[in-house]
């Protein structure tokens, strides 16, 4: 719009008031921008939260008294526990000696061709190292953490137990606790502090971070509570 003509110079409204106002973004563009920002934050923050959970849980050493100590399985060779499994078993024995629990569940199945299971090899090791045979129960089920803990939850429910101290490697503790709690177990963490598997390597932490993310986003939805349902 022309305002006036002075000395042959034509002044327009934008010359007097400044540049024309910028166009407002459409509601659709604003919504798309918000969605993209949220997705970007999720891609960054959720994995970061999982990694922090793995690292922080690895430092736990909960000596609260529970109904049972659960030793998660690892490889065994013809009845002889691997160094990783032996470190977990030794940790469980220490927890029993300290009065954290009076009973131990060893858990884990076998691989094709094995003459025994991880659970049975673990039980034999504990009994051979001073625990009473009546204080150790083998749960020879599971070739992964979730199936093993599901079997543990069923045994606990049958015996009226609700709380457990989980013994595994430090990096593996966060995922194990998340699964156990989703199954209804009042789970505490007391990971190994020495021996094979106790070192927080970058590869191990990265693998367990991915595993925890997969559990949060996929596996958890299919879990039915077993203990305390």
Secondary structure, DSSP 8 states (H G I E B T S, - for coil): -EEEEETTEEEEHHHHH-S-------HHHHHHHHHHHHHHHHHHHHHHHHHHHHHHHHT-------SEEEE----EETTEE-HHHHHHHHHHHHHHHTTS-S-EEEE----TT-SS-HHHHHHHHHHHTT--GGGEEEE---SSHHHHHHHHHHHHHHHT--EEEEES-HHHHHHHHHHHHHTT-EEEE----SSTT-S--HHHHHHHHHHHHHHHHTGGGG----TT-
